[in-house]
Amino acid sequence: MSPIIIVVAGEAAPFRKKVMSWNAKDGRSGTHAYDDKKYAAWKDVARYCASKVMGTQPPLACPIDFTLKVYFEIPESWSNRKKDHARRGVLRPVITPDADNLCKAAADAITGIAIRDDKFIVDAKIEKWYSDRPRVEMVIREAPLMLVEPELDLHQGG
């Protein structure tokens, strides 16, 4: 099976929830969690891009190998030399957002469209790069089956 490649143009938005507390006049209270505006907007665009790629194909419901490449915009304030290093991959983004929040955002966005559920992701690779074209690239493929060696019992001597 050939890989499914989804490209979302623009800056990535990491997974981020907001929590609001409320109090009612009758003494009840609670909290309500909702998506951050930037994350919600990015998620809508990502879902649209995924649906365009998938067409009428149903979401994958098998072990999935997921590769996420996030390309950040090169800061204008950098020198030409530093920009060149960033373009060639010599300089990599050691910046927020965290890789795990980027992966969660991407996986949640394609759930129900490209993959049935993000629980099917058994192998994930996350890469952060600089580029003149900020974007998010997701590559989804069926995970290859492998013969796994039996685990070593670390509690036995010898």
Order of alpha helices (4+ residues) and beta strands (2+ residues): beta-beta-beta-alpha-beta-alpha-alpha-beta-beta
